[in-house]
Every structure is written in C-alpha cells, then in structure tokens.
Amino acid sequence: MSHGALTTEQLMHDLQVHQVELQLQNEELRRAQLALELSHARYFDLYDLAPVGYLTVAASGLIVEANLNAATLLGMARSALVKWPLSRFIVKAHQDSFYQCRRQLLETGQAQSCELQVLRGDGVTLWVRLIVSALQDGSDAPALRVVLTDISERKRLDEALRETNKNLELAKQQADRANLAKSEFLSNMSHELRSPLNAILGFAQLMESGAPPPTPSQQASLDQILKGGWYLLDLINDILDLAVIESGHALLSMEPVALAAVLLDCQTLIEPLTTARSVHISFPELPVTCLVQADPTRLKQVLINLLSNAIKYNQVGGSVAVRCDSPAAGRLRISVRDSGPGLSTQKLGQLFQPFNRLGQEAGSTKGTGIGLVVSQRLVQSMGGEMGVESMEGVGSLFWFELKIAGAESAGTACAVRATQPVPPPAPPLHHPVRRTVLYVEDNADNIALIARLLAPRPDLRLIGAPDAMRAMAMARSLAPDVVVMDINLPDISGLEVLQLLQADPITRRIPVLALSANAMPGDIEKGLAVGFYRYITKPIKVDEFLQALDEGLAVAGKSA
C-alpha cells in the first residue's frame, strides 16, 4: 500500500474518533443544560413562592423584579409593579425611614432593616418589615434586594397591649384615688365616732369607780352603758381593720417574733375572761429560740381573737387548749381547741363571712362577726394560712400556720416545755412628789374627763391648753413633767407641736403622750415614728391611760 493511501485512512479514523468525542461532549452539554434549567426552575419556584416578598430595585429606585408574595402584599400584579418606584408604595410619613435605612446600607455595606407602613394598590395600608441588602456589582450605586414581611398583626397586638396597659394604668390611678378617698373617709369617720364615745365611756368609768359607789340600780345602768359602748368601739375597730386589710393598705412590720413571749402576753390578757367564764385554759411553754416570721402586734391580735372566741362560745367550766406543732419543715402551727358546742358542716361553710355570727345574734354573747375574717386576712398577709375543724357536741379547733424564722427545724427551735406560772403584774407606781401634766386639748368635755380621772391623784397637777400656741408657751414656762397631746388641734397638728417641742432645748426632754381619736393603724405608726412615747386612742380605757401616764412620769423622773 502506498504512503498516500495510509495517510488518508489515518485521517478518516481520526475524524471518526473526534466525531464520537464531539457527540459525547454534546450529550454532556445537553445534560448540563437540562440540570441548569431544572435548577433555574427550582430557584424561580422558591423565589416566586417564598413566604416573604422579594423585590429587586434598581439604583434609580425603580422596581425591576418582584415575586408573587411581594405583588400580593402590595396589592398589584407582578407585571404592573415593574418600572414603578418603590417610594410610591411607602406611606409618605415613613419615607424618611426607608431613605435612612438605604443610606446606612450604602455607608456600611451591611444589610439594614426598618419597620414602616406601605400603601397597597387598593389604598389599604399595612405594616411591613424591610430588610435591604445590596446586589454586589461593583458600582457606586448598586441595585437593592428588598425583603418584605407583613407585621400588621404584630403591630395590632402591640397597639392592643399598649392600650390595655394604658387602661390598666388609668384603672390603677382611679383605684389609688378611690383607696385614698376611702382611707380619708375611714379616718374621719373613726375620729368622729371615737370623740363622743370617749366622753360616754370615760365618764361611765368614773361614775363606776366614784365615791360613794353607785347603787345597784345605778350600777346596772352603768353596766349597760359600758357594755354597749365597748361593743360599739369593738365594732368600729373591726370594721376599720377589715376595710384597711381588704384595701391592701395594712402596714405590717414583719420580723422574727418570739412566740413564747406573745403567748405569755396573751395568757395574761385573757385571764380575766377565763375567770369570769370558769374556763380552764392551758398553754404550752416554748423556748425563747422559737421564732416565727410575723408582725408582733397583728400576731397577738389573731391569738387574742381565737382565744376569746374559744372562751366566749364555750360551756361554763369548759376547757381551752393551745398547742404548737410543726406540720412541715420550716412551718409552725398554733392551734386553739375548745370544748364548746361545735359547728355543723353548714355553719363551717359560712364561718369566714363578715358579719355572719352563725345564729349567735340572739344569744347573750356579744360579738361583731368580723373578728375571724380579720384574723384570717391578717394571717394570709403574714404569709400563713388559717383553718378550722369542728364537730357538733364535741368542740372546735382553730389553727393557723406561720413560717419559722431563724431555725433549721421546728423540732429543735420550737420544742414544747412544761408550762410555768404567769409572773404577777408589777405593782403600781407611787409618786410622793407633786408632778405637772400639761393636757393639750380643745374639747372641753375631754379636758373635764381627764381632770376627773386625775382628781384622786394628789401627786399630779393637771393644766389644760386649748391650742398649740398656748401649749408651747406653757411648756416653756411651766416645764411640765409630761405632755398629753391631742392630734387634731384648732391651729396646727399635734404632730407639728411635738416637733416644735423636740426642737426647743428647754422642752425637748419632756415625754409626750398622744391621746387622739385618730386611731387608724397608719395614724398610730406615724405618731410613734415622730416621737410620741405612747399613742393612746379614744375612747380611753382608764387603767391603760393611767399606766401610760405613769410610764411618762417615770421617764421624766429619770431625766430630771
């Protein structure tokens, strides 16, 4: 075979091989093209059907591309959106927000977001959140990719929440004003009721202890006056106490309280009632380390109420037992069990209702029907709880629980010991030297009452001052041993008079005793806080007043 024929055959073979290679490359290109088309279709499906709106905005501000969700949000067809400026759809008052967002994007190169209102094609406005980013093409004013999310519902809820908070704040302000007005009304009512009661009960006590003693008929009348007067005072106190507690303005001084000392005080206070009713009462004696978290005054109030009820509604010659135990770690339960008639299931359900005396209204035992309600509210305010168990014909058990303070376990801190006798009361103070008492009071009846009370005391000289100015002058010139101060004076408040006395070097050491018909808890706390050594409320109990007066005289004697 010649050399020329061989060359031609080789060329044909090479051409065939090349043709096969081209066919393979074309096939690969077709497959790549198909994959690209599928990928492109998937991209546009994702783009068009995305749950948020996508817009491509040219540097000129014209919309050049939009997905279906963007068209739906703006209320126009996709084709109609193209070539429209984006600013046309932004509410005029919010356009500055968009321009500022765009400026920050161009300055920082970082995506920016803002919330603004847009105007749909049908004129309806809605809130959207915009996320703006730049399409990187290397130009100074690149096109923008804008993501829109409808936040109208969230904005509606935010506005509803703001409106609710505003209404709540207005309601709170109205409630505060109502509570303030209620407190002022209660304080004024308390003062107006206590002032005449002070004269009624004060003079009745004087007549009862006068010489010669009252006849049996007069004593019976005095007993009715005193019984009715003290009952009315209890009713006033209970109503005011309940009103203050339920208004949420009861001021509590929570502190670790030695329960043993409180029980001992209660035992002493309740003893006359147990003697009168021939009721035997037993108390546990706790170690001084047994402390409960409570307000000491309110704790004693709760205990006295439960004890007096257990005695009053008991049978003559019955029994009352006070017990302490720990039902759970860190909790102490104080229970009062009586041997009275007990309560039915129906009456138990009505027990803590104000003014409900469970059918005892016609009985000889007086009561207001408020004490238990007040006690329950007070225990709850001190972080505890109160309950009752009762059975007809057997008796009742009232209990309340409080948190143990400063102890790891009730077993070690509050272990019960044997009962010890109550120490006898201290003998009354006697003052052989004549002392001066200055009584600052504008009510003539009240001055006459105190004068009658102190008449049997030759060791005391009473001087009256009807207003603050004369009181200050007398205090400086006479140097009284004790000042008894009314709060509501015709010129300035007794609280201000006390401050003037304390500021004067001549009178600053004189003990001042408050004697006022302002008997709300806040009044008493305020008075003690400014410097009265005791705060006695009208109507007075003669023994309590004389004891407080003697305390002031003892202090004056030490500082003389």
PyMOL commands that set and color helices and strands:
alter all, ss='L'
color gray80, all
select helices_A, chain A and resi 3-49+68-74+78-81+86-89+92-108+152-208+216-246+259-277+296-312+345-349+371-381+410-413+444-454+468-478+494-503+521-530+542-559
alter helices_A, ss='H'
color red, helices_A
select strands_A, chain A and resi 53-57+63-66+112-119+125-134+144-150+255-258+280-282+291-294+319-325+331-338+385-391+395-403+435-440+460-465+482-485+512-516+534-537
alter strands_A, ss='S'
color yellow, strands_A
deselect
rebuild
show_as cartoon
